[in-house]
């Protein structure tokens, strides 16, 4: 299964498609007409090691706010804006969710506005009904956000420090 994104880097828009080749973190990333095979792995300090078969990149998320990321890539800061391109039926559900209506099936949403203090899953993780996927700090209390059904994590749209609202899709499990 592949995911499509609209990404803006250095004020230039890019169409990006990401396809997972295996559970070991090997991805094919298509940027416009260019295609790259990469392997990403999480380091002990919560940064990422990314290898495109010829070069290693150290990537760390410095700040995440909604669809905006401030990344440090090999010591250089880069601002990235991204938006997932959804199929028409998913987009309609997402629009309804944004207006307080129907939420996407398999989605984990915060019950109230707050700040994510911990994310306990990554894309590809297997989860069971009732597993905690994130911790939300709201009104000086910490709330465990749990999945309603078993499945595989297909999206993680938050990082520690993200400010969220009840309409934000945090994690998608299929």
Order of alpha helices (4+ residues) and beta strands (2+ residues): beta-beta-beta-beta-beta-beta-beta-beta-alpha-beta-beta-beta-beta-beta-beta-beta-beta
